Amino acid sequence: MPKTVTIITPSFNRADIISETAASIFGQTYPHWEWMIVDDGSTDNSWEVISEYAAKDSRVKIFKRDRQPKGACACRNIAVEKSSGDYLIFLDTDDLLASFCLEQRVKAMEENGDCDFVIFPMLLFKNKPDDLKMLWSIENSKDDLERILESDPICQGTGTLWKKESFQKIGMWREDLKLWQDIELHIRSILWPLKYAKRMDLLPDVFLRISDVSLSRTGFNSLPKIESRVNVFTYTLTTLQKKGLFKKYKKSLGNMGWDIIMSAINNSHFSIASGLIDFCKSHSLYSEPEINQLKNYLLIRRLKMYKIKPVHNYYLNKVKAMTFEPEYTIGKVPYQKAILV
């Protein structure tokens, strides 16, 4: 019997754009799918729009979020719990599937039957699927976990096809996070460890929309989102230590921690920054001189001495010397070039 793919979409006030996503699903060459849409308390006419889809096609199943917390991850988990498919794909309301996406992904999963999930290439777009001809990312020589820690993950949440049982086994999405939900999911999956395959040799089969307004990027340095980044970072560091992998990833962890600390300091979340500096010190992530440099910079910002440019720049240059600049591939790889790599 053919495997059924459950397409999971959280929806919040996207009545104006979800029709494009729907068209990409109804146009699939692989017919064995169900589309689970969970509305997150929309105040526009989203419910009426998705109700029309459900009325026309029994494979479309719609729900309203019936518990806390509010957010896309809770909606996704609700859909997983109610789903009946064998495989899962997570698709947001502003992204699109290539017509062959499900067919290609099911075939790849069957070819890698011992894997818990498979990673696929994706294209970025702004107005129509082929306008940027830019891949999300490509495979390189770096370790996949190292890439995530250096903010250059090979995929995001839509880039994978999951076995439902495997996704449930690892605990599904973390609903408490306000940011980095897919980053945390992939870190947790790799460290569990789950088995996965990368099929970057295949054609890109998902189109990710680049929007000037993104729910994930809006308020990126707000306190709840800084706290979420801290939670992901501390989980990762402590888990790597427990698994004896701390030394291997120390450099990348140091860069990740530095970025969060600096974001907290520069946005006046001083207590968060101070606590994270102490955490890094207790786990020997940075040397004593580096810890002192971070503390000095924190003090400069807290006392508003950044208004004294020579003083501020002196300490800023000190902490900048702690990090390295990774070579990012996200959103920088032309599709035509990538297929030759």
C-alpha positions as CSV (number, residue, x, y, z in Angstrom):
1,M,0.0,0.0,0.0
2,P,1.4,3.5,-0.9
3,K,2.7,5.5,2.0
4,T,0.6,8.6,3.0
5,V,2.4,11.9,3.5
6,T,0.9,14.3,6.0
7,I,1.6,18.0,5.1
8,I,1.4,20.1,8.2
9,T,0.7,23.8,8.1
10,P,0.1,26.3,11.0
11,S,-1.9,29.2,9.9
12,F,-2.2,32.7,11.3
13,N,-3.8,35.6,9.4
14,R,-2.5,34.4,6.0
15,A,-5.8,34.3,4.1
16,D,-4.2,36.6,1.5
17,I,-1.4,34.2,0.5
18,I,-2.4,30.6,1.4
19,S,-4.1,30.1,-1.9
20,E,-0.7,29.8,-3.6
21,T,0.4,27.2,-1.1
22,A,-2.9,25.3,-1.6
23,A,-2.4,25.3,-5.4
24,S,1.1,23.8,-5.0
25,I,-0.4,21.0,-2.8
26,F,-3.4,20.2,-5.1
27,G,-0.9,20.0,-8.0
28,Q,1.1,17.2,-6.6
29,T,1.9,14.3,-8.8
30,Y,1.8,12.0,-5.8
31,P,-1.8,11.7,-4.7
32,H,-1.5,9.9,-1.3
33,W,-1.4,12.9,1.0
34,E,-3.4,14.7,3.7
35,W,-3.1,18.4,4.5
36,M,-3.5,19.2,8.1
37,I,-4.0,22.9,8.7
38,V,-4.2,24.2,12.3
39,D,-5.4,27.8,12.7
40,D,-3.6,29.7,15.5
41,G,-6.4,32.1,16.3
42,S,-6.5,34.1,13.1
43,T,-8.5,37.4,13.1
44,D,-8.8,37.7,9.3
45,N,-10.9,35.4,7.1
46,S,-8.4,32.5,7.2
47,W,-10.9,30.0,8.6
48,E,-13.4,30.7,5.9
49,V,-10.7,30.3,3.2
50,I,-9.3,27.0,4.5
51,S,-12.9,25.7,5.2
52,E,-13.5,26.0,1.4
53,Y,-10.5,23.8,0.7
54,A,-11.7,21.2,3.2
55,A,-15.2,21.2,1.7
56,K,-13.8,20.6,-1.8
57,D,-11.2,17.9,-0.9
58,S,-11.5,15.3,1.9
59,R,-7.7,15.1,2.1
60,V,-7.7,18.6,3.6
61,K,-8.4,18.5,7.4
62,I,-8.7,21.7,9.4
63,F,-8.5,22.4,13.1
64,K,-8.4,25.3,15.5
65,R,-5.6,25.3,18.1
66,D,-7.4,24.1,21.2
67,R,-4.7,24.5,23.9
68,Q,-1.8,26.7,24.9
69,P,0.7,27.9,24.1
70,K,-0.1,30.0,21.0
71,G,2.4,29.5,18.2
72,A,3.4,27.6,15.2
73,C,5.0,24.7,17.0
74,A,2.0,24.0,19.2
75,C,-0.1,24.0,16.0
76,R,2.4,21.6,14.3
77,N,2.3,19.2,17.2
78,I,-1.5,19.2,17.3
79,A,-1.5,18.3,13.7
80,V,1.0,15.5,14.2
81,E,-1.1,14.1,17.0
82,K,-4.2,14.1,14.8
83,S,-2.5,12.9,11.6
84,S,-2.8,9.5,10.0
85,G,0.1,9.6,7.5
86,D,3.3,7.6,7.6
87,Y,5.5,10.5,6.7
88,L,5.5,14.2,7.8
89,I,6.5,17.4,5.9
90,F,6.2,20.8,7.6
91,L,5.0,23.6,5.2
92,D,4.3,27.2,6.2
93,T,1.6,29.2,4.6
94,D,3.9,31.3,2.5
95,D,6.0,28.5,1.0
96,L,5.3,26.3,-2.0
97,L,5.9,22.7,-3.1
98,A,7.2,21.8,-6.5
99,S,4.7,19.5,-8.2
100,F,7.0,16.5,-7.9
101,C,8.0,17.2,-4.3
102,L,6.0,14.4,-2.5
103,E,6.8,11.9,-5.2
104,Q,10.5,12.6,-5.1
105,R,10.6,12.6,-1.3
106,V,8.7,9.4,-0.8
107,K,10.9,7.6,-3.4
108,A,14.0,8.9,-1.6
109,M,12.7,7.8,1.8
110,E,12.0,4.3,0.4
111,E,15.6,4.2,-1.0
112,N,16.9,5.1,2.5
113,G,14.4,3.0,4.5
114,D,16.6,2.7,7.6
115,C,16.6,6.5,8.0
116,D,14.4,8.5,10.4
117,F,14.4,11.6,8.1
118,V,15.8,12.7,4.8
119,I,17.1,16.2,3.9
120,F,16.3,17.8,0.5
121,P,17.5,20.9,-1.4
122,M,15.3,24.0,-1.5
123,L,15.1,27.2,-3.6
124,L,14.5,30.7,-2.3
125,F,12.1,33.0,-4.0
126,K,10.4,36.4,-3.5
127,N,7.5,36.8,-5.9
128,K,7.5,33.6,-8.0
129,P,9.2,30.3,-7.6
130,D,12.0,30.9,-10.2
131,D,12.7,34.5,-9.7
132,L,15.9,34.3,-7.5
133,K,17.3,31.0,-8.7
134,M,19.0,30.8,-5.3
135,L,19.4,27.6,-3.2
136,W,18.9,27.7,0.5
137,S,22.2,26.0,1.0
138,I,24.5,23.3,-0.4
139,E,26.5,20.5,1.1
140,N,30.1,21.2,1.9
141,S,33.0,19.5,3.8
142,K,31.9,20.7,7.2
143,D,30.1,18.5,9.8
144,D,26.3,19.1,9.8
145,L,26.2,20.0,13.5
146,E,29.1,22.3,13.2
147,R,27.3,24.1,10.4
148,I,24.2,24.6,12.6
149,L,26.2,26.0,15.4
150,E,27.8,28.5,12.9
151,S,24.4,29.6,11.6
152,D,24.8,27.9,8.3
153,P,22.4,24.9,8.5
154,I,22.0,22.8,5.4
155,C,18.2,22.9,5.8
156,Q,15.4,24.4,7.7
157,G,12.1,22.9,8.9
158,T,10.6,22.3,5.4
159,G,13.8,20.7,4.1
160,T,13.1,17.3,5.6
161,L,10.7,14.4,5.2
162,W,10.2,12.6,8.5
163,K,9.0,9.2,9.5
164,K,6.1,10.0,11.8
165,E,7.1,7.5,14.4
166,S,10.6,8.8,14.6
167,F,9.4,12.4,14.9
168,Q,7.2,11.4,17.8
169,K,10.0,9.4,19.4
170,I,12.2,12.4,19.9
171,G,9.5,14.6,21.4
172,M,8.3,16.6,18.4
173,W,8.6,20.4,18.3
174,R,9.5,22.4,21.5
175,E,6.5,24.6,22.1
176,D,8.2,26.9,24.6
177,L,10.7,28.4,22.1
178,K,9.9,31.7,20.4
179,L,12.9,31.4,18.0
180,W,15.3,28.7,16.7
181,Q,12.6,26.0,16.8
182,D,13.9,24.2,13.7
183,I,17.5,24.8,14.8
184,E,16.8,23.1,18.2
185,L,14.9,20.3,16.5
186,H,17.8,19.4,14.2
187,I,20.4,19.7,16.9
188,R,18.3,17.4,19.1
189,S,17.8,15.0,16.2
190,I,21.5,14.8,15.4
191,L,22.5,14.4,19.0
192,W,19.8,11.8,19.9
193,P,21.1,10.3,17.6
194,L,18.7,9.7,14.7
195,K,19.8,8.3,11.4
196,Y,19.3,10.6,8.4
197,A,20.4,10.9,4.7
198,K,21.0,14.0,2.6
199,R,19.8,13.9,-1.0
200,M,21.3,17.2,-2.2
201,D,21.8,15.5,-5.6
202,L,18.1,15.8,-6.3
203,L,16.2,18.7,-7.8
204,P,15.1,21.4,-5.3
205,D,11.5,20.5,-4.4
206,V,10.4,23.3,-2.0
207,F,10.3,27.0,-2.6
208,L,10.9,29.2,0.5
209,R,9.6,32.7,0.3
210,I,11.9,35.6,1.3
211,S,9.6,38.1,2.9
212,D,10.3,41.6,4.1
213,V,8.1,40.8,7.1
214,S,8.9,37.6,8.9
215,L,7.3,36.4,12.1
216,S,10.5,34.7,13.1
217,R,12.7,37.7,12.4
218,T,10.4,40.4,13.9
219,G,11.7,41.4,17.3
220,F,14.7,39.1,16.8
221,N,16.4,40.6,19.8
222,S,13.4,40.9,22.1
223,L,13.7,39.3,25.5
224,P,11.6,36.2,24.8
225,K,13.6,35.4,21.6
226,I,17.0,36.0,23.3
227,E,15.8,33.7,26.1
228,S,14.9,31.0,23.5
229,R,18.4,31.3,21.9
230,V,19.9,31.0,25.4
231,N,17.8,27.8,26.0
232,V,18.9,26.2,22.8
233,F,22.5,27.1,23.4
234,T,22.7,25.8,27.0
235,Y,20.9,22.6,26.0
236,T,23.4,22.0,23.2
237,L,26.5,22.7,25.2
238,T,25.5,20.5,28.2
239,T,24.4,17.7,25.8
240,L,27.7,17.8,24.0
241,Q,29.5,17.6,27.2
242,K,27.5,14.6,28.4
243,K,28.2,12.9,25.1
244,G,31.9,13.7,25.2
245,L,31.7,15.9,22.1
246,F,32.4,19.3,23.8
247,K,36.0,19.5,22.6
248,K,35.1,18.7,19.0
249,Y,32.6,21.5,18.8
250,K,34.1,24.0,21.3
251,K,35.1,26.5,18.6
252,S,31.7,26.6,17.0
253,L,30.0,26.7,20.4
254,G,32.1,29.6,21.4
255,N,31.0,31.5,18.3
256,M,27.4,30.7,18.9
257,G,27.6,31.7,22.6
258,W,29.4,34.9,21.7
259,D,26.7,35.9,19.3
260,I,24.0,35.5,21.9
261,I,25.9,37.3,24.6
262,M,26.6,40.2,22.3
263,S,22.9,40.4,21.2
264,A,21.8,40.5,24.8
265,I,24.4,43.1,25.8
266,N,23.7,45.4,22.8
267,N,20.0,45.2,23.4
268,S,20.2,46.0,27.1
269,H,19.3,42.5,28.4
270,F,22.1,42.7,30.9
271,S,21.0,40.1,33.4
272,I,20.6,37.5,30.6
273,A,24.1,38.4,29.3
274,S,25.6,38.2,32.7
275,G,24.1,34.8,33.5
276,L,25.2,33.4,30.2
277,I,28.8,34.7,30.7
278,D,28.8,32.9,34.1
279,F,27.4,29.8,32.5
280,C,30.1,29.8,29.8
281,K,32.7,30.3,32.5
282,S,31.5,27.4,34.6
283,H,31.6,25.1,31.5
284,S,35.1,26.3,30.4
285,L,33.9,27.5,27.1
286,Y,36.1,30.6,27.1
287,S,39.4,31.4,28.7
288,E,39.7,33.6,31.8
289,P,40.9,36.6,29.7
290,E,38.0,36.2,27.3
291,I,35.5,36.0,30.2
292,N,37.0,39.3,31.5
293,Q,36.7,40.9,28.1
294,L,33.0,40.0,27.9
295,K,32.4,41.3,31.4
296,N,34.2,44.5,30.7
297,Y,32.2,45.1,27.5
298,L,29.0,44.3,29.5
299,L,30.0,47.0,32.1
300,I,30.7,49.5,29.4
301,R,27.3,49.1,27.9
302,R,25.5,49.0,31.3
303,L,27.1,52.2,32.3
304,K,26.3,53.7,28.9
305,M,30.0,54.4,28.3
306,Y,29.4,53.4,24.7
307,K,28.8,57.1,24.2
308,I,32.5,57.6,24.7
309,K,33.5,56.2,21.3
310,P,37.2,55.5,21.9
311,V,36.5,53.6,25.1
312,H,33.6,51.7,23.6
313,N,35.5,50.8,20.4
314,Y,38.5,49.6,22.4
315,Y,36.5,47.0,24.3
316,L,34.3,46.1,21.3
317,N,37.4,45.3,19.3
318,K,38.7,43.1,22.2
319,V,35.5,41.0,22.2
320,K,35.4,40.8,18.4
321,A,38.8,39.2,18.4
322,M,37.3,36.2,20.2
323,T,35.3,35.0,17.2
324,F,35.8,33.9,13.6
325,E,33.7,34.6,10.6
326,P,32.2,31.4,9.2
327,E,31.7,31.0,5.5
328,Y,27.9,31.0,5.0
329,T,26.2,29.4,2.1
330,I,22.6,30.1,3.0
331,G,21.0,32.3,0.4
332,K,24.3,32.9,-1.4
333,V,24.4,29.9,-3.8
334,P,23.1,30.3,-7.4
335,Y,21.2,27.2,-8.4
336,Q,23.1,26.8,-11.7
337,K,26.4,27.0,-9.9
338,A,25.3,24.6,-7.2
339,I,24.5,21.8,-9.5
340,L,28.1,21.8,-10.7
341,V,29.6,21.6,-7.2
